[in-house]
Each structure stands twice: as C-alpha cells, then as structure tokens.
Amino acid sequence: MKTRRDVYQAIADPTRRAIINMIATQPHNVNTIAANFDVTRQAISLHIQILADCGLINVKRHGRDRFCEARLDQLGEVSAWIDQYRQHWESKLDNLENYVVQLKNERNGKHKK
C-alpha cells in the first residue's frame, strides 16, 4: 500500500519550493522545469512525483510532453497551521506592547511628582 505524502514533506525541500514558485502562475513542461536547476532530470522527476503525490501539482500529458500545473489550494493546510502560531505571537507582542506602555506611564507619573 502506497503511503500518501503530506504537503509539509513537499515544501520542506528548497528545490520543490522553487518548482512550485515556477509553475504557480502558468504550467511548464518537465524539460523546461529541469533546465532551470543544476540537478539531473531524474532528480527533478522525483521532486515532481513527490509534489504530485502531495496534491500540490497535476501532471498532464500533451503528446510526448508532461506539463505540470500548480494546485496551490493545497497550501491552505499549511497556511492554517502557520496562522495559529502567528496569532499566538501577535498576542504575545500585544501583551509586551501593553506592558511597555504601562511602564512608560508609571515612569511619567513618578517624574511629575
């Protein structure tokens, strides 16, 4: 039984992130993608397979060419995961800002006496 990879595995690798960036606005064929990297065509094919397994790209055949198109909606899972931590840190920074304001107010109150 084949284990489905998750989106986090796909974006963990800088080459795969670069491939996603490359095809985010328009599909490219595998040869065009491979020409932009200093690795073997076989290595790019493996990266593309991982991205496809994760559901981040579709690979479609047009004659002899295979075209890759992005499915960026799959990144919503990552965005939601990051947002929970963003909210946590924004709350911490808000608390720090409030504390600094409180300290300034206390200091200004002491200097007025």
C-alpha positions in Angstrom: 0.0 0.0 0.0 1.4 3.4 -1.0 1.6 6.0 1.7 0.3 9.4 0.7 2.8 12.1 1.4 1.8 15.3 3.0 2.2 18.9 2.0 4.8 19.5 4.6 7.1 17.0 3.1 6.7 18.8 -0.3 7.6 22.2 1.0 10.4 21.0 3.2 12.8 20.9 0.2 14.0 24.2 -1.4 14.0 22.6 -4.9 10.4 21.6 -4.6 9.5 25.1 -3.3 11.3 26.6 -6.3 9.4 24.3 -8.7 6.1 25.4 -7.1 7.1 29.1 -7.5 8.0 28.4 -11.1 4.7 26.9 -12.0 2.5 28.9 -9.7 1.4 31.3 -12.5 1.5 29.0 -15.5 2.1 25.4 -16.3 5.5 24.3 -17.6 6.7 21.1 -19.1 9.1 18.9 -17.2 12.0 19.7 -19.5 11.6 23.4 -19.0 11.5 22.9 -15.3 14.6 20.7 -15.3 16.5 23.2 -17.4 16.2 25.7 -14.5 18.0 23.5 -12.0 21.6 22.2 -11.6 20.5 18.7 -10.9 19.7 15.7 -13.1 16.4 15.4 -15.0 15.8 12.2 -12.9 16.1 14.2 -9.7 13.6 16.8 -11.0 11.3 14.0 -12.0 11.4 12.6 -8.4 10.7 16.1 -7.0 7.7 16.4 -9.4 6.5 13.0 -8.3 6.6 14.0 -4.7 4.7 17.2 -5.4 2.1 15.3 -7.3 1.8 12.7 -4.5 1.1 15.6 -2.1 -1.5 17.0 -4.4 0.4 20.3 -5.0 0.6 19.8 -8.7 -1.1 18.0 -11.5 0.9 16.4 -14.3 -0.8 16.2 -17.6 0.4 14.6 -20.8 0.2 16.6 -24.1 1.7 14.3 -26.8 5.2 13.5 -25.6 5.4 16.3 -23.1 4.3 16.2 -19.5 3.1 19.6 -18.2 3.0 20.5 -14.5 0.4 22.9 -13.1 0.1 24.1 -9.6 -2.7 23.3 -7.2 -2.0 25.9 -4.7 -5.2 25.4 -2.8 -3.5 22.5 -1.1 -1.2 25.0 0.7 -4.3 26.2 2.7 -3.5 23.4 5.2 0.0 24.9 5.8 -1.4 28.4 6.0 -3.9 27.4 8.6 -1.2 25.7 10.7 1.0 28.8 10.5 -1.8 31.2 11.3 -2.4 29.5 14.7 1.2 30.4 15.6 1.0 33.8 14.1 -2.0 34.6 16.3 -0.1 33.3 19.3 2.9 35.5 18.7 0.8 38.5 17.8 -0.9 38.1 21.2 2.4 37.9 22.9 3.6 41.0 21.2 0.4 42.9 22.1 1.0 41.9 25.7 4.5 43.2 25.5 3.4 46.4 23.9 0.8 46.9 26.7 3.5 46.3 29.3 5.9 48.8 27.8 3.1 51.4 27.7 2.3 50.7 31.3 6.0 51.1 32.3 6.2 54.4 30.4 3.0 55.6 32.1 4.4 54.6 35.5 7.7 56.4 34.8 5.9 59.5 33.6 3.8 59.5 36.7 6.8 59.3 39.0 8.7 62.2 37.2 5.7 64.6 37.6 5.9 64.5 41.4 
